[in-house]
Every structure is written in C-alpha cells, then in structure tokens.
Amino acid sequence: MTDYPEALRWTVHGKRAVYDNEWIKLDLVDVEPPDGNRFEHHVVKLHEVAVALLLNDHEEVLTLWRYRFAVDQWGYELIGGLVEEGESPATTAAREAEEETGWRPIGEPEHIATFQPLPGMVDAPVNAYIWRKAEKVGESTDAEEAARIEWIPIDRMLELVKRGEVLGSGAIVPLLFYLASRNT
C-alpha cells in the first residue's frame, strides 16, 4: 500500500463556474496548498473519452489521418470519442471504431489504462483499450472524422510519434504502452 502524506494534500475551499456547456466546463477553484498561500486556480473539466487501439494479424494499427484546427495540425490518431451517458468506455471505443472506420472490433478488449493527460489543471479521463481482431462491416458513417483511414505497421508508429505526426495523448499513450509491453 502506498502512503499518501496528508500534509501535502491541497485544501479546496470552494469553486465557482466561469463557463459551463455540454462540451467543456471551466471552474475557478479556491485552493490552499500546504504552504498556506491560498489562491484561485483554473480547472477545465472535459467529458470522459474512450479510445481503441485496433491491431490486425500483420501487427498493423488502424489510424485516422485528420486535421485538428485547435492546434492547426494534420496527424494520425486512434479511434475514439466521448463516453455517452449509460455507456461503458469499452462500448464507446467499439462503437466509435465502427462508426468512424467501418471496422468492428471482435472479442473482449484489453483495458490498457485510464489516465489524465494534464492533471495539473484539466480533468479529462481517457480510457484506452486494445483489440487484436476486427472485421470490415461497412464504411465510415462520419465523413468529417478523417481524411484517410489507414492500417500502419506498429513498428512505424514510434517514428511517427517522435516526428510529432501522432496527435494527442489519447493516441500516444496506448501506442507507447503497446510497444513497450509487447516483448515482456
């Protein structure tokens, strides 16, 4: 068991919403770190997300090549989306895979991790899953999701990550996890 030193826990005295809609919430939180210097800290709350790392028998990963206007960049991503109310994250990842690519994951997924990409000021849980089999059942039902859907050899993904061509921690964390764990 890990010991958590209570003396280092921050005290939250309250919070107030600065902005709140169905996509994003921004709060100012009245906090007091252990040094006693009380202040307001911004906290961004985003919906829970689920992502799918789909692999085939040739050790290729299914990717989306897309443009992200917020960072003005093209790059590869894994499949994923917002966890809908009443839906499990694994169900979300499988549903999004089929909707975004036309590929349906087969079998039970392996849960890689649930992680927070920027826990210092953003609460945005990401659930990552691996499927090692998928079947083509149709075409993407959302033309805005990707300019290209592509199977890429997993061994090429590390180089794409290094070059900044894989966008977001929701893609990078599962890919690096898989690459690091496949030989253990």
C-alpha positions in Angstrom: 0.0 0.0 0.0 1.2 3.5 -0.8 1.4 6.1 1.9 -0.2 9.4 1.0 1.3 12.2 3.1 -1.9 14.1 4.1 0.3 17.1 4.9 0.9 17.6 1.2 -2.7 17.5 0.2 -4.2 20.7 -1.1 -7.3 22.1 0.6 -10.2 23.0 -1.6 -12.4 25.8 -0.1 -14.9 26.1 -2.9 -15.3 26.7 -6.6 -17.3 28.8 -9.0 -18.2 28.1 -12.6 -16.8 30.5 -15.1 -18.1 28.7 -18.1 -20.3 25.6 -18.5 -21.8 23.9 -21.5 -22.3 20.4 -22.8 -18.7 20.2 -24.1 -16.5 22.0 -21.5 -16.6 23.4 -18.0 -14.2 25.9 -16.6 -14.1 26.5 -12.9 -12.1 28.8 -10.6 -11.3 26.7 -7.6 -10.3 28.3 -4.3 -7.3 26.2 -3.2 -4.8 26.3 -0.4 -1.5 24.3 -1.0 0.5 23.1 2.0 2.4 26.3 2.2 -0.8 28.2 3.1 -0.8 30.6 0.2 -4.5 30.5 -0.8 -5.5 31.4 -4.4 -7.9 30.7 -7.2 -6.8 28.0 -9.8 -8.4 27.4 -13.2 -9.7 23.8 -13.7 -11.0 22.6 -17.1 -13.4 19.7 -17.0 -14.0 17.7 -20.2 -16.1 14.6 -20.9 -14.7 11.1 -20.3 -13.2 9.7 -23.5 -12.6 6.2 -24.8 -10.1 5.2 -27.5 -9.5 2.0 -29.4 -6.2 0.6 -30.5 -7.2 -1.9 -33.2 -4.5 -4.3 -34.4 -4.6 -6.9 -37.2 -2.7 -10.2 -37.8 0.1 -8.2 -39.6 0.9 -6.1 -36.5 -0.7 -3.0 -38.1 -2.7 -0.4 -36.2 -5.9 1.2 -37.6 -5.4 5.0 -37.7 -7.3 8.1 -38.7 -5.4 10.8 -40.6 -7.1 14.1 -39.8 -6.8 17.8 -39.3 -7.2 19.4 -35.9 -8.0 23.1 -36.1 -7.3 23.9 -32.4 -3.6 23.1 -33.0 -3.6 23.7 -36.8 -2.0 20.4 -37.5 -2.6 17.2 -39.6 -1.7 13.9 -38.0 -2.6 10.4 -37.0 -5.0 9.5 -34.3 -6.5 6.4 -32.8 -10.3 5.9 -33.0 -12.3 7.3 -30.1 -14.9 9.5 -28.7 -17.0 10.8 -25.8 -18.4 8.2 -23.4 -22.2 8.7 -23.6 -24.4 8.6 -20.6 -25.2 5.0 -19.6 -22.5 3.6 -21.9 -19.3 1.8 -20.7 -16.0 3.2 -22.0 -15.3 -0.1 -23.8 -18.6 0.0 -25.5 -17.9 3.6 -26.6 -14.5 2.6 -28.0 -16.0 -0.3 -30.0 -19.0 1.9 -31.2 -16.7 4.7 -32.3 -14.4 2.3 -34.2 -17.3 1.0 -36.3 -18.8 4.5 -36.8 -15.5 6.2 -37.7 -13.9 3.5 -39.8 -16.3 0.8 -40.7 -14.2 -1.8 -38.8 -15.9 -3.6 -35.9 -13.7 -4.8 -33.1 -14.0 -8.6 -32.3 -14.0 -10.0 -28.8 -13.3 -8.6 -25.4 -10.9 -5.7 -25.3 -7.8 -5.4 -23.1 -8.0 -2.3 -20.9 -4.7 -0.6 -21.2 -5.2 2.3 -18.7 -7.4 5.1 -17.7 -5.3 8.3 -17.5 -5.5 12.0 -17.1 -3.5 13.8 -19.8 -2.9 17.1 -17.9 -3.9 16.6 -14.3 -2.5 19.9 -13.1 -5.4 21.9 -14.4 -7.5 19.6 -16.7 -9.9 16.8 -15.6 -10.3 14.7 -18.8 -10.2 11.0 -18.2 -9.1 8.9 -21.1 -9.9 5.1 -21.2 -7.7 3.1 -23.6 -8.4 -0.4 -25.0 -6.7 -2.8 -27.3 -8.5 -5.2 -29.7 -6.4 -7.7 -31.7 -9.1 -8.5 -34.2 -11.6 -6.5 -36.2 -13.8 -7.1 -39.2 -14.7 -4.8 -42.0 -18.5 -4.3 -41.8 -19.0 -1.1 -43.9 -17.8 2.4 -44.4 -17.3 5.3 -42.1 -20.6 6.9 -41.2 -19.0 10.3 -40.5 -17.1 11.9 -43.4 -15.7 14.6 -41.1 -13.8 12.2 -38.8 -10.9 11.5 -41.1 -9.3 12.4 -44.5 -7.9 8.9 -44.5 -8.3 5.6 -42.7 -5.1 3.7 -42.7 -3.6 0.5 -41.3 0.0 1.3 -40.4 2.7 -1.2 -39.2 3.0 -0.8 -35.4 6.8 -0.7 -35.7 6.5 2.6 -37.7 4.4 4.3 -35.1 7.3 5.1 -32.8 8.9 7.1 -35.5 5.6 8.9 -36.3 5.3 9.8 -32.6 8.9 11.1 -32.5 8.2 13.3 -35.6 5.1 14.8 -34.0 2.8 13.2 -36.5 0.7 11.3 -33.9 -1.7 13.8 -32.3 -2.8 13.7 -28.7 -2.1 11.7 -25.6 -5.2 9.5 -26.4 -3.2 8.0 -29.3 0.4 8.3 -28.0 -0.2 6.7 -24.6 -1.8 3.5 -25.9 0.7 3.2 -28.8 3.7 3.6 -26.5 2.1 1.2 -23.9 1.7 -1.5 -26.6 5.2 -1.0 -28.0 6.7 -1.2 -24.5 4.7 -4.2 -23.3 4.6 -6.5 -26.4 8.0 -8.0 -25.6 7.5 -8.5 -21.9 
